[in-house]
């Protein structure tokens, strides 16, 4: 307990759960990155690529990101409403259930219990656990909002409400399945319909986990860190509603030239292009917030995290709609370009914003200074370099792969067999692994910095920490 | 000021906005004929093939292999006839995939003999030195669990009776255990002696892979 009777216990719990799942998820990520150019690492069935890849994606998406989102949400929610969490014991139970479900989920994926629907691979008993902890979370979000002392809801709270509602709808609809046994089920949708439902989910779960709540953090923590108000309230209103409206139409851009009806693909393509507007609404809002105060990029170590993060968000939301165009999708889809795209978002935007939010939040809830600003800066640059090398290597690999797949001889026959294209990618896979190691070292420094912040002796009578 | 001071109204409005695109692009298409076409030529999986499909899912093969050939010239040249929606009428879930670390498999059925697959699954690098596919020799050491086969085909609506499922399993077992099975040698290399007269997980996976695109190829042949 600290100032204002706020409950920070659950914030701490989720913050360090996030760190734990981040380290686990990255370690698995490095392992599978190595397997991509050295299959000898597929030592046992549960260490084989097909099983481990879903441990990585679920560990990062549902483990690290969700835990960080819960930590930041419980923090922002209390501060922005000037009200302690409505049901603190429920929040604590949420923390325990979340980690139990995630641990069981990881074990079940290792064991091969995999529904194969991307980012929804968990089998039905685990799904039920996810739904229960989501409901526990939602009760606290709305309970606290209803009891709030501050009448106006700030932008971040809108994004939190949208996430809470959207994820519930997405997760339940896509995971409707008929159990065969405790460990096996079949989805209720078949063929083209299943593909359509899955990518509506797959695209929007990214939207409402990797975008919406991260924007909530961005809109809350950037003004806090920089001591500057958000540039335009009106722009954030327009961005918010147009993003919420348009996001749900775009899933089928993952299914370009597939057997899905063509009109669904075309509608998705159109709305994907439209999505540039609300996305850049937030980017512009972030940039203009710093208008006249760009010196903070040099003087305020956390501002640089947020501005780098929103920049990669801006690039991500340009690249995405373009590679979703039918003609470009024909070239880029199924290649290594796509993991490059995804990782610019996750490494460059999501992890960047979460890192900075934690650097701001953790010292405050423990009422002390950050252990080392210097280490935080090293962490920043390692993440930055790791991410840029990682994604650039994959983009180049993807272009090469796409070009080799469609290369023909003068007589019209294929120039390369499939294995030629695989073998030509190994150098890029090796570079990607090296870049992953750099990023991982950055994250180790991040974790060390936070642990040391918590463990260092508290200076008596110290007021709230300063930013610089 | 307005809805930003009414959280419940805000949440309801938010849900409504989210459900517009969802209804038009997901809920309504669920009931349109174009997303669920059927064809008399496309047959459901046999019990053995379905078990193989479940192993394909368990091992996450969809992480590296797609099952949709796009209507692009070089793609048709590389894999065969492009994929049509009716081919997937029985696929729950769909396994189109999103990444081709390995080649597309939608037309792989019948492309190679069973022996090719036994040898390849055992250790892909034995066949293609530069392949990065994991080895799956251990699938031949696992007896196929058929205790849910009937329940599975029932839930999936294949319309088999319990006797039919038993017969399908027994027929396939008899086929691979037969002395004259053309791929006997490769199968025996990976299958331990005590399992050679039974169905293994690898047998089922091979059966599944050989089913992929086979119905479409038979249409082409008849034309």
Interface residues (C-beta under 8 A of the other chain):
Chain A: X35 X36 X37 X38 X39 X42 X45 X48 X49 X50 X51 X53 X54 X112 X113 X114 X115 X116 X117 X118 X142 X145 X146 X148 X151 X152 X153 X157 X158 X161 X162 X164 X165 X166 X169 X173 X178 X180 X181 X184 X186 X187 X188 X189 X190 X191 X192 X193 X194 X195 X196 X197 X198 X200 X241 X244 X245 X246 X247 X248 X249 X251 X252 X254 X255 X257 X258 X259 X260 X261 X264 X267 X268 X271 X330 X333 X334 X335 X338 X339 X405 X406 X407 X408 X413 X414 X418 X419 X422 X423 X426
Chain B: X1 X4 X5 X7 X8 X10 X11 X14 X15 X17 X18 X19 X20 X21 X22 X24 X25 X26 X29 X30 X32 X34 X35 X36 X54 X57 X58 X59 X60 X61 X62 X63 X64 X66 X68 X70 X71 X72 X74 X75 X77 X78 X83 X84 X85 X87 X88 X89 X90 X91 X92 X93 X94 X95 X96 X97 X98 X99 X100 X101 X102 X103 X124 X125 X128 X130 X131 X132 X133 X134 X135 X138 X148 X151 X152 X155 X156
